Amino acid sequence: MRPKDILIAIAVAFIWGFNFVVIEIGLDSFPPLFFSALRFVFSAFPAIFFIPKKSVGLQWVIAIGLLLGVLMFSLLFVGMKAGMPAGLSSLVLQIQSVFTLILSSLLLKDSPSFLQKSGMAFAFGGILILVVDTIEQSDANLIGLGFVVSAGLAWAASNILMKKAGSINMFHLIISMSLIPPLPLFLLSWFFETGQVRSIETLTLTGVAVILYTSIISTVLAFGFWGKLLARYSPNIVAPFSLLVPVFGMLSSWIMLNESFSVMEWVASLCIFSGLLVIVLPPQVLERIKTLLISRVKPGA
């Protein structure tokens, strides 16, 4: 990759990682479903007026909008509201890579390799450690963990839809599908939440900044740049940069929110991250890492 594109990929990963801190701050001002609805309103408008009409098939816009926009982000926001920390959420949500492999194997007959299966085992082992640890701490955290893991499953399902949709403009898709979530999310918020009107009446500059960041910067700009990178390079080259998302997420939550992690959470995080590393990185890169590590531990090396 060109140095400029490497910097863009790192910047996108930082934007997405820091987004979890922004969501955590926003959940102090808005009910989670209402917050998610507002995010997509400003993701769609006014950007929708600047993309070609019918650039993405309507069936894919609706399906992905409901699955990714309504289900995935609702589960994520509600899970974080239930007590799942921002830093851990940024890591656990990446379980979508594991679920994508499983769904791809079942629905697209694309069987994972032995290395990928090993990575899946490590990642799920980390989730299991988190389950045991959160049971000992708080039922609310366990519920939050369940919601975030479910959000990862919804994200993986949307990945399969994107794969079946074929070659599409990712930027146009994100803008178009942002038209779908607001109405269902506003209705769900009306039935299950309270405090929506008060959150608007007491809106602060922080609240405005949160909405603008999650909608325009994290959704429109970041996905737009990511889509351009995927169009320019092989997914095997671009995808590993997504591993920086939880790194930036956990680091920024530690700095901005003073989040601390227990020993068990660090062990779980290491298992999940190691599993994702094996899944995302190309086999030849893993083989080079293995060779390098062996050469380091050899006597006299």
C-alpha positions in Angstrom: 0.0 0.0 0.0 1.1 3.6 -0.6 2.1 5.4 2.6 -0.8 7.8 2.1 -3.3 4.9 2.0 -1.7 3.3 5.0 -2.3 6.5 7.0 -5.9 6.6 5.7 -6.5 3.0 6.9 -5.0 3.7 10.3 -7.1 6.9 10.5 -10.3 5.0 9.8 -9.5 2.4 12.4 -8.9 5.2 14.9 -12.2 6.8 14.0 -14.1 3.6 14.5 -12.2 2.8 17.7 -12.8 6.2 19.3 -16.5 5.9 18.2 -17.1 3.6 21.1 -16.1 6.3 23.5 -18.4 8.7 21.7 -21.3 6.3 21.9 -20.6 5.8 25.7 -20.8 9.6 26.1 -23.9 9.8 24.0 -25.7 7.2 26.0 -25.6 9.6 28.9 -27.7 12.1 26.9 -30.0 9.9 24.7 -32.0 6.7 25.1 -30.1 4.0 23.1 -32.7 3.3 20.4 -33.5 7.0 20.0 -29.7 7.7 19.8 -29.3 5.1 17.0 -32.2 6.6 15.1 -30.8 10.1 15.2 -27.4 8.7 14.0 -28.9 7.4 10.8 -31.0 10.5 10.2 -27.9 12.5 9.9 -26.0 9.8 8.1 -28.6 9.9 5.4 -29.3 13.6 5.2 -28.1 15.6 3.3 -25.6 13.1 1.8 -28.4 11.1 0.1 -28.9 14.0 -2.3 -25.3 13.7 -3.6 -25.2 10.1 -4.7 -26.7 8.6 -7.9 -30.2 7.4 -7.7 -30.6 3.6 -7.8 -26.9 3.1 -7.5 -27.6 0.1 -5.2 -30.4 -2.4 -5.6 -33.4 -1.6 -3.5 -33.7 -5.1 -2.1 -30.1 -4.9 -0.7 -30.6 -1.4 0.7 -33.7 -2.6 2.6 -32.3 -5.9 3.8 -28.9 -4.5 4.9 -30.6 -1.4 6.4 -32.8 -3.5 8.6 -30.1 -6.0 9.6 -27.1 -3.7 10.0 -28.8 -0.4 10.7 -31.7 -1.5 12.9 -30.7 -4.8 14.5 -26.9 -4.6 14.8 -26.7 -1.0 16.1 -29.7 -1.4 18.4 -28.1 -4.4 20.0 -24.8 -2.6 20.3 -26.2 0.6 21.9 -28.5 -1.3 24.2 -25.7 -3.6 25.3 -23.4 -0.7 26.1 -26.3 1.0 28.0 -26.8 -2.2 30.0 -23.2 -2.0 31.3 -20.8 -3.3 28.7 -17.7 -1.0 28.8 -16.8 0.9 25.6 -13.3 -0.6 25.3 -14.4 -4.2 25.7 -17.4 -3.5 23.3 -14.9 -2.4 20.6 -13.1 -5.8 21.0 -16.1 -8.1 21.5 -18.0 -6.7 18.5 -15.1 -7.9 16.3 -16.5 -11.4 17.0 -18.4 -10.6 13.8 -15.3 -12.0 11.9 -15.8 -15.4 13.5 -19.6 -15.4 12.8 -18.9 -14.3 9.2 -16.7 -17.4 8.7 -19.4 -19.7 10.2 -22.2 -18.2 8.2 -20.1 -18.2 5.0 -19.3 -21.9 5.6 -23.0 -22.7 6.1 -24.6 -20.5 3.5 -21.9 -19.9 0.8 -20.2 -23.3 1.2 -16.9 -21.5 1.9 -15.3 -23.7 4.4 -12.7 -22.1 6.8 -9.1 -23.3 6.9 -7.6 -25.1 9.8 -5.9 -21.9 10.9 -9.2 -20.0 10.7 -10.9 -22.7 12.8 -8.1 -22.4 15.3 -8.6 -18.6 15.4 -12.4 -19.2 16.0 -11.6 -21.4 18.9 -9.3 -18.8 20.5 -11.9 -16.0 20.0 -14.8 -18.0 21.4 -12.6 -19.1 24.3 -12.0 -15.4 25.1 -15.8 -14.8 25.0 -16.3 -17.7 27.4 -13.8 -16.2 29.8 -15.6 -12.9 29.7 -18.9 -14.7 30.4 -17.5 -16.4 33.5 -15.9 -13.2 34.7 -19.0 -11.0 34.2 -21.2 -13.6 36.0 -19.0 -13.0 39.0 -19.2 -9.2 38.7 -22.7 -8.1 37.5 -25.8 -9.5 35.8 -26.1 -6.2 33.9 -22.6 -6.7 32.4 -23.5 -10.2 31.3 -26.7 -9.0 29.7 -24.7 -6.2 28.0 -22.1 -8.8 26.8 -24.9 -10.9 25.3 -26.3 -7.9 23.4 -22.9 -7.0 22.0 -22.1 -10.6 20.9 -25.6 -10.7 19.2 -24.7 -7.4 17.5 -21.6 -9.1 16.1 -23.9 -11.9 14.7 -26.1 -9.4 13.1 -23.1 -7.6 11.5 -21.9 -11.0 10.2 -25.2 -11.7 8.6 -25.1 -8.3 6.9 -21.6 -9.2 5.6 -23.1 -12.3 3.9 -25.8 -10.1 2.3 -23.1 -7.7 1.0 -21.2 -10.6 -0.4 -24.3 -11.9 -2.2 -25.1 -8.4 -3.5 -21.9 -8.6 -5.5 -19.8 -5.6 -6.5 -21.4 -2.5 -5.0 -20.2 0.9 -4.0 -19.8 0.7 -0.3 -20.1 4.5 0.2 -23.4 4.6 -1.8 -24.7 1.6 0.1 -24.1 3.1 3.6 -25.8 6.3 2.6 -28.7 4.6 1.0 -29.3 2.1 3.7 -29.2 4.9 6.3 -32.7 5.8 5.0 -34.1 2.6 6.4 -33.3 2.5 10.1 -34.8 5.8 11.4 -38.5 5.0 11.2 -38.3 1.4 12.8 -35.9 2.7 15.4 -38.1 5.7 16.3 -41.1 3.3 16.6 -39.1 0.9 18.8 -37.9 3.8 20.9 -41.5 5.0 21.3 -42.7 1.6 22.5 -39.8 0.7 24.8 -38.0 3.9 25.9 -38.7 7.1 27.7 -37.0 10.5 27.9 -36.7 11.2 24.2 -38.3 14.6 24.3 -36.3 15.6 27.4 -33.1 14.6 25.7 -33.8 17.0 22.9 -35.0 19.8 25.2 -31.8 19.5 27.2 -29.5 19.1 24.2 -26.0 20.4 24.8 -23.1 21.0 22.5 -21.7 17.7 23.6 -24.9 16.0 22.5 -24.7 17.7 19.1 -21.0 16.7 18.7 -21.8 13.1 19.6 -24.6 12.9 16.9 -22.4 14.5 14.3 -19.4 12.3 15.0 -21.3 9.0 15.0 -23.3 9.9 11.9 -21.0 11.9 9.6 -17.5 11.1 10.7 -17.8 7.5 11.8 -20.4 6.4 9.3 -20.3 8.5 6.2 -16.6 9.5 6.0 -15.0 6.4 7.5 -17.0 3.9 5.5 -16.5 6.0 2.4 -12.7 6.0 2.8 -12.7 2.3 3.7 -14.8 1.5 0.6 -12.2 3.3 -1.5 -9.4 1.3 0.0 -11.2 -1.9 -0.7 -11.8 -0.9 -4.3 -8.1 0.0 -4.7 -6.5 -3.0 -2.9 -7.2 -6.6 -2.1 -9.4 -7.2 1.0 -6.6 -9.3 2.4 -4.4 -6.2 2.5 -7.1 -3.8 3.8 -8.9 -6.1 6.3 -6.0 -6.5 8.8 -6.2 -2.8 9.6 -9.6 -3.5 11.3 -7.6 -5.2 14.1 -6.5 -1.7 15.1 -10.2 -0.8 15.9 -10.3 -2.5 19.3 -6.7 -1.3 20.1 -7.8 2.3 19.6 -11.1 1.6 21.3 -9.6 0.2 24.4 -6.8 2.8 24.5 -9.2 5.7 24.1 -11.6 4.4 26.6 -8.8 4.0 29.1 -7.7 7.6 28.5 -11.1 9.3 28.1 -13.3 7.2 30.4 -10.8 5.9 32.9 -11.8 2.4 32.1 -9.7 -0.3 33.8 -9.5 -4.0 33.0 -9.3 -6.9 35.3 -6.7 -9.7 34.8 -9.4 -12.0 33.5 -10.5 -9.3 31.0 -7.0 -8.9 29.8 -6.6 -12.7 29.3 -10.0 -12.8 27.5 -9.0 -9.8 25.3 -5.7 -11.5 24.4 -7.5 -14.7 23.4 -10.1 -12.8 21.3 -7.4 -10.6 19.6 -5.2 -13.6 18.9 -8.1 -15.4 17.4 -9.0 -12.4 15.2 -5.4 -12.1 14.2 -5.3 -15.6 12.9 -8.6 -15.2 11.1 -7.9 -11.9 9.4 -4.2 -12.1 8.4 -3.3 -14.0 5.3 -1.6 -17.5 5.8 1.7 -16.3 4.3 1.9 -13.5 6.8 1.2 -15.8 9.7 3.9 -18.2 8.4 6.4 -15.4 8.3 5.5 -14.4 11.9 5.9 -18.0 12.9 9.4 -18.3 11.2 10.5 -15.0 12.9 9.4 -16.2 16.3 11.2 -19.6 15.9 14.4 -17.9 14.8 14.2 -15.6 17.9 14.0 -18.5 20.4 16.7 -20.7 18.8 19.8 -21.0 20.9 22.5 -18.6 19.7 20.1 -16.8 17.4 
